Amino acid sequence: MRLDKKLLKQVADNARLKLTEKEMDEFLKELSEVLTAFSKLDEVDTKNIKPAFHPIELKNKLREDNVKKCLTQNQALSNSKNNHRGYFKGPRII
């Protein structure tokens, strides 16, 4: 893949970034270095290598649900200053 200012500008536009010429020059250099480093992975022979999966079995550490008595509407609203007619009152949106 050929990396140039045109491609970098296209990527920046897609990401809605407004880059100066100085920033484009810096990013072009840095991005070239990153792509060069990752291109070394293409040289590794992986033909006879099995895919690696997570070496440790993962288990969910969830507790059992304990059914308890729910708060009443009045109990739930008891510490709220902003309530009206049995409901929490939020800021006006429109």
Biopython code that builds the backbone (N, CA, C, O; Angstrom):
import numpy as np
from Bio.PDB.StructureBuilder import StructureBuilder

atoms = [
    (1, "MET", "N", (0.847, -1.184, 0.000)),
    (1, "MET", "CA", (0.000, 0.000, 0.000)),
    (1, "MET", "C", (0.888, 1.241, 0.000)),
    (1, "MET", "O", (1.791, 1.380, 0.825)),
    (2, "ARG", "N", (0.617, 2.109, -0.916)),
    (2, "ARG", "CA", (1.390, 3.336, -1.038)),
    (2, "ARG", "C", (0.776, 4.392, -0.130)),
    (2, "ARG", "O", (-0.417, 4.685, -0.215)),
    (3, "LEU", "N", (1.611, 4.960, 0.743)),
    (3, "LEU", "CA", (1.146, 5.961, 1.695)),
    (3, "LEU", "C", (1.633, 7.332, 1.239)),
    (3, "LEU", "O", (2.836, 7.557, 1.102)),
    (4, "ASP", "N", (0.706, 8.233, 1.010)),
    (4, "ASP", "CA", (1.061, 9.583, 0.617)),
    (4, "ASP", "C", (0.098, 10.576, 1.272)),
    (4, "ASP", "O", (-0.833, 10.182, 1.974)),
    (5, "LYS", "N", (0.332, 11.848, 1.035)),
    (5, "LYS", "CA", (-0.493, 12.889, 1.662)),
    (5, "LYS", "C", (-1.952, 12.797, 1.233)),
    (5, "LYS", "O", (-2.852, 13.106, 2.013)),
    (6, "LYS", "N", (-2.184, 12.375, -0.001)),
    (6, "LYS", "CA", (-3.556, 12.271, -0.483)),
    (6, "LYS", "C", (-4.339, 11.249, 0.337)),
    (6, "LYS", "O", (-5.466, 11.509, 0.760)),
    (7, "LEU", "N", (-3.725, 10.076, 0.558)),
    (7, "LEU", "CA", (-4.375, 9.028, 1.348)),
    (7, "LEU", "C", (-4.554, 9.476, 2.797)),
    (7, "LEU", "O", (-5.607, 9.249, 3.393)),
    (8, "LEU", "N", (-3.533, 10.111, 3.360)),
    (8, "LEU", "CA", (-3.619, 10.599, 4.738)),
    (8, "LEU", "C", (-4.723, 11.633, 4.881)),
    (8, "LEU", "O", (-5.448, 11.636, 5.877)),
    (9, "LYS", "N", (-4.856, 12.508, 3.898)),
    (9, "LYS", "CA", (-5.920, 13.521, 3.940)),
    (9, "LYS", "C", (-7.288, 12.860, 3.852)),
    (9, "LYS", "O", (-8.231, 13.284, 4.519)),
    (10, "GLN", "N", (-7.395, 11.831, 3.037)),
    (10, "GLN", "CA", (-8.657, 11.095, 2.892)),
    (10, "GLN", "C", (-9.050, 10.435, 4.225)),
    (10, "GLN", "O", (-10.213, 10.487, 4.625)),
    (11, "VAL", "N", (-8.089, 9.825, 4.898)),
    (11, "VAL", "CA", (-8.342, 9.185, 6.188)),
    (11, "VAL", "C", (-8.710, 10.245, 7.225)),
    (11, "VAL", "O", (-9.631, 10.044, 8.016)),
    (12, "ALA", "N", (-8.000, 11.365, 7.226)),
    (12, "ALA", "CA", (-8.287, 12.439, 8.175)),
    (12, "ALA", "C", (-9.681, 13.013, 7.932)),
    (12, "ALA", "O", (-10.401, 13.317, 8.884)),
    (13, "ASP", "N", (-10.060, 13.161, 6.684)),
    (13, "ASP", "CA", (-11.404, 13.662, 6.365)),
    (13, "ASP", "C", (-12.482, 12.689, 6.842)),
    (13, "ASP", "O", (-13.509, 13.107, 7.375)),
    (14, "ASN", "N", (-12.243, 11.389, 6.647)),
    (14, "ASN", "CA", (-13.200, 10.385, 7.114)),
    (14, "ASN", "C", (-13.344, 10.416, 8.630)),
    (14, "ASN", "O", (-14.428, 10.177, 9.163)),
    (15, "ALA", "N", (-12.243, 10.713, 9.325)),
    (15, "ALA", "CA", (-12.264, 10.779, 10.785)),
    (15, "ALA", "C", (-12.651, 12.185, 11.276)),
    (15, "ALA", "O", (-12.673, 12.455, 12.477)),
    (16, "ARG", "N", (-12.948, 13.054, 10.331)),
    (16, "ARG", "CA", (-13.328, 14.439, 10.628)),
    (16, "ARG", "C", (-12.253, 15.170, 11.423)),
    (16, "ARG", "O", (-12.538, 15.884, 12.384)),
    (17, "LEU", "N", (-11.004, 14.968, 10.992)),
    (17, "LEU", "CA", (-9.867, 15.654, 11.595)),
    (17, "LEU", "C", (-9.389, 16.734, 10.639)),
    (17, "LEU", "O", (-9.268, 16.508, 9.435)),
    (18, "LYS", "N", (-9.129, 17.871, 11.173)),
    (18, "LYS", "CA", (-8.575, 18.963, 10.369)),
    (18, "LYS", "C", (-7.101, 19.084, 10.718)),
    (18, "LYS", "O", (-6.736, 19.620, 11.764)),
    (19, "LEU", "N", (-6.258, 18.575, 9.821)),
    (19, "LEU", "CA", (-4.825, 18.563, 10.054)),
    (19, "LEU", "C", (-4.133, 19.678, 9.288)),
    (19, "LEU", "O", (-4.470, 19.972, 8.141)),
    (20, "THR", "N", (-3.159, 20.291, 9.949)),
    (20, "THR", "CA", (-2.341, 21.295, 9.273)),
    (20, "THR", "C", (-1.300, 20.558, 8.429)),
    (20, "THR", "O", (-1.134, 19.345, 8.557)),
    (21, "GLU", "N", (-0.609, 21.290, 7.575)),
    (21, "GLU", "CA", (0.440, 20.681, 6.746)),
    (21, "GLU", "C", (1.541, 20.097, 7.620)),
    (21, "GLU", "O", (2.069, 19.026, 7.321)),
    (22, "LYS", "N", (1.890, 20.795, 8.698)),
    (22, "LYS", "CA", (2.931, 20.308, 9.600)),
    (22, "LYS", "C", (2.493, 18.999, 10.257)),
    (22, "LYS", "O", (3.280, 18.058, 10.362)),
    (23, "GLU", "N", (1.238, 18.943, 10.698)),
    (23, "GLU", "CA", (0.721, 17.724, 11.317)),
    (23, "GLU", "C", (0.676, 16.578, 10.310)),
    (23, "GLU", "O", (0.968, 15.433, 10.653)),
    (24, "MET", "N", (0.313, 16.889, 9.080)),
    (24, "MET", "CA", (0.266, 15.849, 8.050)),
    (24, "MET", "C", (1.651, 15.277, 7.801)),
    (24, "MET", "O", (1.802, 14.066, 7.639)),
    (25, "ASP", "N", (2.674, 16.143, 7.768)),
    (25, "ASP", "CA", (4.041, 15.670, 7.567)),
    (25, "ASP", "C", (4.478, 14.766, 8.718)),
    (25, "ASP", "O", (5.104, 13.730, 8.498)),
    (26, "GLU", "N", (4.141, 15.169, 9.959)),
    (26, "GLU", "CA", (4.509, 14.367, 11.126)),
    (26, "GLU", "C", (3.782, 13.019, 11.115)),
    (26, "GLU", "O", (4.403, 11.978, 11.329)),
    (27, "PHE", "N", (2.468, 13.036, 10.865)),
    (27, "PHE", "CA", (1.688, 11.811, 10.861)),
    (27, "PHE", "C", (2.096, 10.892, 9.724)),
    (27, "PHE", "O", (2.096, 9.671, 9.882)),
    (28, "LEU", "N", (2.440, 11.459, 8.594)),
    (28, "LEU", "CA", (2.864, 10.653, 7.459)),
    (28, "LEU", "C", (4.113, 9.849, 7.814)),
    (28, "LEU", "O", (4.217, 8.663, 7.500)),
    (29, "LYS", "N", (5.051, 10.513, 8.469)),
    (29, "LYS", "CA", (6.287, 9.846, 8.886)),
    (29, "LYS", "C", (5.978, 8.769, 9.925)),
    (29, "LYS", "O", (6.459, 7.642, 9.808)),
    (30, "GLU", "N", (5.176, 9.106, 10.944)),
    (30, "GLU", "CA", (4.865, 8.152, 12.011)),
    (30, "GLU", "C", (4.062, 6.959, 11.490)),
    (30, "GLU", "O", (4.320, 5.817, 11.869)),
    (31, "LEU", "N", (3.097, 7.229, 10.629)),
    (31, "LEU", "CA", (2.283, 6.155, 10.082)),
    (31, "LEU", "C", (3.106, 5.230, 9.198)),
    (31, "LEU", "O", (2.873, 4.021, 9.178)),
    (32, "SER", "N", (4.052, 5.778, 8.480)),
    (32, "SER", "CA", (4.944, 4.947, 7.655)),
    (32, "SER", "C", (5.761, 4.004, 8.530)),
    (32, "SER", "O", (5.959, 2.839, 8.183)),
    (33, "GLU", "N", (6.238, 4.515, 9.673)),
    (33, "GLU", "CA", (7.011, 3.680, 10.595)),
    (33, "GLU", "C", (6.155, 2.550, 11.165)),
    (33, "GLU", "O", (6.615, 1.413, 11.277)),
    (34, "VAL", "N", (4.920, 2.862, 11.523)),
    (34, "VAL", "CA", (4.020, 1.853, 12.080)),
    (34, "VAL", "C", (3.722, 0.780, 11.033)),
    (34, "VAL", "O", (3.785, -0.413, 11.331)),
    (35, "LEU", "N", (3.400, 1.194, 9.823)),
    (35, "LEU", "CA", (3.088, 0.225, 8.768)),
    (35, "LEU", "C", (4.291, -0.637, 8.423)),
    (35, "LEU", "O", (4.135, -1.819, 8.118)),
    (36, "THR", "N", (5.491, -0.064, 8.467)),
    (36, "THR", "CA", (6.707, -0.829, 8.212)),
    (36, "THR", "C", (6.901, -1.882, 9.296)),
    (36, "THR", "O", (7.268, -3.020, 9.005)),
    (37, "ALA", "N", (6.654, -1.501, 10.544)),
    (37, "ALA", "CA", (6.790, -2.452, 11.644)),
    (37, "ALA", "C", (5.785, -3.594, 11.504)),
    (37, "ALA", "O", (6.141, -4.753, 11.717)),
    (38, "PHE", "N", (4.555, -3.293, 11.155)),
    (38, "PHE", "CA", (3.543, -4.334, 11.005)),
    (38, "PHE", "C", (3.769, -5.184, 9.754)),
    (38, "PHE", "O", (3.348, -6.340, 9.713)),
    (39, "SER", "N", (4.417, -4.636, 8.751)),
    (39, "SER", "CA", (4.657, -5.419, 7.535)),
    (39, "SER", "C", (5.628, -6.564, 7.794)),
    (39, "SER", "O", (5.677, -7.515, 7.013)),
    (40, "LYS", "N", (6.403, -6.491, 8.879)),
    (40, "LYS", "CA", (7.318, -7.585, 9.226)),
    (40, "LYS", "C", (6.550, -8.850, 9.591)),
    (40, "LYS", "O", (7.090, -9.951, 9.485)),
    (41, "LEU", "N", (5.302, -8.708, 10.017)),
    (41, "LEU", "CA", (4.484, -9.877, 10.336)),
    (41, "LEU", "C", (4.201, -10.720, 9.105)),
    (41, "LEU", "O", (3.971, -11.924, 9.215)),
    (42, "ASP", "N", (4.216, -10.095, 7.930)),
    (42, "ASP", "CA", (3.973, -10.834, 6.692)),
    (42, "ASP", "C", (5.099, -11.828, 6.392)),
    (42, "ASP", "O", (4.896, -12.783, 5.643)),
    (43, "GLU", "N", (6.280, -11.609, 6.971)),
    (43, "GLU", "CA", (7.435, -12.463, 6.712)),
    (43, "GLU", "C", (7.413, -13.737, 7.555)),
    (43, "GLU", "O", (8.169, -14.667, 7.273)),
    (44, "VAL", "N", (6.577, -13.798, 8.566)),
    (44, "VAL", "CA", (6.538, -14.950, 9.464)),
    (44, "VAL", "C", (5.779, -16.097, 8.804)),
    (44, "VAL", "O", (4.685, -15.906, 8.274)),
    (45, "ASP", "N", (6.376, -17.298, 8.844)),
    (45, "ASP", "CA", (5.751, -18.488, 8.270)),
    (45, "ASP", "C", (4.776, -19.072, 9.293)),
    (45, "ASP", "O", (5.182, -19.520, 10.366)),
    (46, "THR", "N", (3.501, -19.064, 8.954)),
    (46, "THR", "CA", (2.476, -19.569, 9.882)),
    (46, "THR", "C", (1.691, -20.733, 9.281)),
    (46, "THR", "O", (0.577, -21.016, 9.722)),
    (47, "LYS", "N", (2.247, -21.400, 8.298)),
    (47, "LYS", "CA", (1.527, -22.478, 7.604)),
    (47, "LYS", "C", (1.157, -23.635, 8.528)),
    (47, "LYS", "O", (0.027, -24.118, 8.468)),
    (48, "ASN", "N", (2.062, -24.087, 9.368)),
    (48, "ASN", "CA", (1.819, -25.251, 10.211)),
    (48, "ASN", "C", (1.523, -24.875, 11.667)),
    (48, "ASN", "O", (1.705, -25.694, 12.568)),
    (49, "ILE", "N", (1.086, -23.690, 11.888)),
    (49, "ILE", "CA", (0.796, -23.218, 13.246)),
    (49, "ILE", "C", (-0.713, -23.243, 13.463)),
    (49, "ILE", "O", (-1.478, -22.716, 12.655)),
    (50, "LYS", "N", (-1.131, -23.865, 14.569)),
    (50, "LYS", "CA", (-2.553, -23.885, 14.899)),
    (50, "LYS", "C", (-2.951, -22.540, 15.498)),
    (50, "LYS", "O", (-2.134, -21.874, 16.133)),
    (51, "PRO", "N", (-4.203, -22.143, 15.295)),
    (51, "PRO", "CA", (-4.660, -20.884, 15.888)),
    (51, "PRO", "C", (-4.567, -20.950, 17.411)),
    (51, "PRO", "O", (-4.847, -21.986, 18.014)),
    (52, "ALA", "N", (-4.175, -19.851, 18.017)),
    (52, "ALA", "CA", (-4.059, -19.790, 19.471)),
    (52, "ALA", "C", (-5.386, -19.321, 20.058)),
    (52, "ALA", "O", (-5.973, -18.330, 19.623)),
    (53, "PHE", "N", (-5.831, -20.062, 21.053)),
    (53, "PHE", "CA", (-7.039, -19.677, 21.761)),
    (53, "PHE", "C", (-6.630, -19.255, 23.160)),
    (53, "PHE", "O", (-5.464, -19.379, 23.536)),
    (54, "HIS", "N", (-7.561, -18.771, 23.913)),
    (54, "HIS", "CA", (-7.250, -18.315, 25.264)),
    (54, "HIS", "C", (-6.722, -19.502, 26.077)),
    (54, "HIS", "O", (-7.406, -20.521, 26.169)),
    (55, "PRO", "N", (-5.535, -19.403, 26.664)),
    (55, "PRO", "CA", (-4.950, -20.545, 27.357)),
    (55, "PRO", "C", (-5.617, -20.885, 28.684)),
    (55, "PRO", "O", (-5.460, -21.997, 29.189)),
    (56, "ILE", "N", (-6.345, -19.957, 29.241)),
    (56, "ILE", "CA", (-7.004, -20.172, 30.528)),
    (56, "ILE", "C", (-8.505, -20.170, 30.310)),
    (56, "ILE", "O", (-9.050, -19.273, 29.666)),
    (57, "GLU", "N", (-9.170, -21.186, 30.853)),
    (57, "GLU", "CA", (-10.616, -21.246, 30.699)),
    (57, "GLU", "C", (-11.260, -20.085, 31.444)),
    (57, "GLU", "O", (-10.963, -19.840, 32.613)),
    (58, "LEU", "N", (-12.136, -19.381, 30.760)),
    (58, "LEU", "CA", (-12.813, -18.245, 31.374)),
    (58, "LEU", "C", (-14.158, -18.687, 31.930)),
    (58, "LEU", "O", (-14.910, -19.408, 31.275)),
    (59, "LYS", "N", (-14.446, -18.246, 33.138)),
    (59, "LYS", "CA", (-15.728, -18.548, 33.756)),
    (59, "LYS", "C", (-16.311, -17.256, 34.288)),
    (59, "LYS", "O", (-15.591, -16.393, 34.791)),
    (60, "ASN", "N", (-17.615, -17.133, 34.172)),
    (60, "ASN", "CA", (-18.280, -15.973, 34.751)),
    (60, "ASN", "C", (-18.297, -16.122, 36.266)),
    (60, "ASN", "O", (-18.644, -17.181, 36.790)),
    (61, "LYS", "N", (-17.928, -15.080, 36.950)),
    (61, "LYS", "CA", (-17.941, -15.070, 38.411)),
    (61, "LYS", "C", (-19.155, -14.275, 38.862)),
    (61, "LYS", "O", (-19.030, -13.152, 39.351)),
    (62, "LEU", "N", (-20.326, -14.866, 38.695)),
    (62, "LEU", "CA", (-21.559, -14.190, 39.059)),
    (62, "LEU", "C", (-22.151, -14.850, 40.291)),
    (62, "LEU", "O", (-22.060, -16.067, 40.453)),
    (63, "ARG", "N", (-22.738, -14.077, 41.133)),
    (63, "ARG", "CA", (-23.392, -14.621, 42.313)),
    (63, "ARG", "C", (-24.813, -15.030, 41.956)),
    (63, "ARG", "O", (-25.366, -14.590, 40.948)),
    (64, "GLU", "N", (-25.377, -15.851, 42.770)),
    (64, "GLU", "CA", (-26.761, -16.250, 42.587)),
    (64, "GLU", "C", (-27.669, -15.065, 42.903)),
    (64, "GLU", "O", (-27.364, -14.251, 43.775)),
    (65, "ASP", "N", (-28.771, -14.981, 42.197)),
    (65, "ASP", "CA", (-29.743, -13.932, 42.480)),
    (65, "ASP", "C", (-30.485, -14.264, 43.761)),
    (65, "ASP", "O", (-30.967, -15.381, 43.950)),
    (66, "ASN", "N", (-30.567, -13.273, 44.636)),
    (66, "ASN", "CA", (-31.342, -13.420, 45.857)),
    (66, "ASN", "C", (-32.553, -12.516, 45.752)),
    (66, "ASN", "O", (-32.417, -11.298, 45.638)),
    (67, "VAL", "N", (-33.719, -13.099, 45.790)),
    (67, "VAL", "CA", (-34.942, -12.327, 45.677)),
    (67, "VAL", "C", (-35.196, -11.645, 47.015)),
    (67, "VAL", "O", (-35.244, -12.294, 48.060)),
    (68, "LYS", "N", (-35.354, -10.352, 46.965)),
    (68, "LYS", "CA", (-35.629, -9.571, 48.169)),
    (68, "LYS", "C", (-36.836, -8.683, 47.910)),
    (68, "LYS", "O", (-37.254, -8.487, 46.769)),
    (69, "LYS", "N", (-37.374, -8.163, 48.977)),
    (69, "LYS", "CA", (-38.523, -7.278, 48.878)),
    (69, "LYS", "C", (-38.077, -5.954, 48.251)),
    (69, "LYS", "O", (-37.046, -5.401, 48.633)),
    (70, "CYS", "N", (-38.842, -5.458, 47.304)),
    (70, "CYS", "CA", (-38.525, -4.202, 46.623)),
    (70, "CYS", "C", (-38.968, -3.014, 47.462)),
    (70, "CYS", "O", (-39.812, -3.137, 48.350)),
    (71, "LEU", "N", (-38.385, -1.874, 47.165)),
    (71, "LEU", "CA", (-38.825, -0.636, 47.806)),
    (71, "LEU", "C", (-40.209, -0.258, 47.291)),
    (71, "LEU", "O", (-40.560, -0.527, 46.142)),
    (72, "THR", "N", (-40.958, 0.351, 48.142)),
    (72, "THR", "CA", (-42.233, 0.900, 47.682)),
    (72, "THR", "C", (-41.936, 2.189, 46.941)),
    (72, "THR", "O", (-40.824, 2.713, 47.009)),
    (73, "GLN", "N", (-42.914, 2.688, 46.249)),
    (73, "GLN", "CA", (-42.724, 3.930, 45.507)),
    (73, "GLN", "C", (-42.389, 5.072, 46.468)),
    (73, "GLN", "O", (-41.516, 5.886, 46.166)),
    (74, "ASN", "N", (-43.045, 5.147, 47.588)),
    (74, "ASN", "CA", (-42.772, 6.209, 48.557)),
    (74, "ASN", "C", (-41.382, 6.082, 49.160)),
    (74, "ASN", "O", (-40.723, 7.095, 49.396)),
    (75, "GLN", "N", (-40.919, 4.851, 49.416)),
    (75, "GLN", "CA", (-39.580, 4.650, 49.942)),
    (75, "GLN", "C", (-38.527, 5.074, 48.918)),
    (75, "GLN", "O", (-37.520, 5.683, 49.279)),
    (76, "ALA", "N", (-38.754, 4.759, 47.665)),
    (76, "ALA", "CA", (-37.805, 5.118, 46.615)),
    (76, "ALA", "C", (-37.706, 6.629, 46.459)),
    (76, "ALA", "O", (-36.627, 7.151, 46.177)),
    (77, "LEU", "N", (-38.802, 7.329, 46.635)),
    (77, "LEU", "CA", (-38.832, 8.783, 46.469)),
    (77, "LEU", "C", (-38.501, 9.533, 47.751)),
    (77, "LEU", "O", (-38.391, 10.759, 47.727)),
    (78, "SER", "N", (-38.340, 8.839, 48.862)),
    (78, "SER", "CA", (-38.215, 9.503, 50.161)),
    (78, "SER", "C", (-36.987, 10.411, 50.264)),
    (78, "SER", "O", (-37.064, 11.422, 50.962)),
    (79, "ASN", "N", (-35.883, 10.118, 49.621)),
    (79, "ASN", "CA", (-34.681, 10.952, 49.703)),
    (79, "ASN", "C", (-34.536, 11.910, 48.533)),
    (79, "ASN", "O", (-33.528, 12.609, 48.425)),
    (80, "SER", "N", (-35.513, 11.949, 47.672)),
    (80, "SER", "CA", (-35.436, 12.811, 46.494)),
    (80, "SER", "C", (-36.150, 14.134, 46.745)),
    (80, "SER", "O", (-37.293, 14.159, 47.203)),
    (81, "LYS", "N", (-35.470, 15.219, 46.443)),
    (81, "LYS", "CA", (-36.101, 16.539, 46.534)),
    (81, "LYS", "C", (-36.914, 16.818, 45.276)),
    (81, "LYS", "O", (-37.876, 17.585, 45.301)),
    (82, "ASN", "N", (-36.517, 16.186, 44.182)),
    (82, "ASN", "CA", (-37.159, 16.441, 42.892)),
    (82, "ASN", "C", (-38.126, 15.316, 42.544)),
    (82, "ASN", "O", (-37.789, 14.414, 41.777)),
    (83, "ASN", "N", (-39.324, 15.375, 43.109)),
    (83, "ASN", "CA", (-40.342, 14.409, 42.735)),
    (83, "ASN", "C", (-41.677, 15.135, 42.638)),
    (83, "ASN", "O", (-41.899, 16.176, 43.254)),
    (84, "HIS", "N", (-42.538, 14.548, 41.851)),
    (84, "HIS", "CA", (-43.836, 15.182, 41.600)),
    (84, "HIS", "C", (-44.862, 14.086, 41.341)),
    (84, "HIS", "O", (-44.698, 13.270, 40.434)),
    (85, "ARG", "N", (-45.899, 14.074, 42.129)),
    (85, "ARG", "CA", (-47.009, 13.120, 41.969)),
    (85, "ARG", "C", (-46.547, 11.658, 41.896)),
    (85, "ARG", "O", (-47.044, 10.878, 41.084)),
    (86, "GLY", "N", (-45.594, 11.307, 42.753)),
    (86, "GLY", "CA", (-45.155, 9.922, 42.822)),
    (86, "GLY", "C", (-44.090, 9.510, 41.826)),
    (86, "GLY", "O", (-43.824, 8.317, 41.685)),
    (87, "TYR", "N", (-43.464, 10.463, 41.122)),
    (87, "TYR", "CA", (-42.425, 10.161, 40.139)),
    (87, "TYR", "C", (-41.218, 11.057, 40.371)),
    (87, "TYR", "O", (-41.350, 12.148, 40.927)),
    (88, "PHE", "N", (-40.031, 10.597, 39.944)),
    (88, "PHE", "CA", (-38.862, 11.456, 39.978)),
    (88, "PHE", "C", (-39.060, 12.550, 38.931)),
    (88, "PHE", "O", (-39.553, 12.294, 37.832)),
    (89, "LYS", "N", (-38.672, 13.765, 39.288)),
    (89, "LYS", "CA", (-38.831, 14.896, 38.369)),
    (89, "LYS", "C", (-37.449, 15.243, 37.827)),
    (89, "LYS", "O", (-36.519, 15.507, 38.589)),
    (90, "GLY", "N", (-37.327, 15.239, 36.507)),
    (90, "GLY", "CA", (-36.068, 15.560, 35.859)),
    (90, "GLY", "C", (-36.126, 16.932, 35.228)),
    (90, "GLY", "O", (-37.178, 17.572, 35.221)),
    (91, "PRO", "N", (-34.993, 17.395, 34.691)),
    (91, "PRO", "CA", (-34.963, 18.716, 34.055)),
    (91, "PRO", "C", (-35.821, 18.721, 32.783)),
    (91, "PRO", "O", (-35.962, 17.703, 32.107)),
    (92, "ARG", "N", (-36.373, 19.863, 32.486)),
    (92, "ARG", "CA", (-37.181, 20.009, 31.290)),
    (92, "ARG", "C", (-36.298, 19.933, 30.059)),
    (92, "ARG", "O", (-35.248, 20.573, 30.008)),
    (93, "ILE", "N", (-36.711, 19.163, 29.074)),
    (93, "ILE", "CA", (-35.884, 18.952, 27.881)),
    (93, "ILE", "C", (-36.295, 19.893, 26.766)),
    (93, "ILE", "O", (-35.438, 20.492, 26.117)),
    (94, "ILE", "N", (-37.558, 20.029, 26.539)),
    (94, "ILE", "CA", (-38.030, 20.886, 25.442)),
    (94, "ILE", "C", (-38.758, 22.071, 26.026)),
    (94, "ILE", "O", (-39.241, 22.926, 25.283)),
]
sb = StructureBuilder()
sb.init_structure("model")
sb.init_model(0)
sb.init_chain("A")
sb.init_seg("    ")
for serial, (resi, resn, name, xyz) in enumerate(atoms, 1):
    if name == "N":
        sb.init_residue(resn, " ", resi, " ")
    sb.init_atom(name, np.array(xyz, "f"), 0.0, 1.0, " ", f" {name:<3s}", serial, name[0])
structure = sb.get_structure()
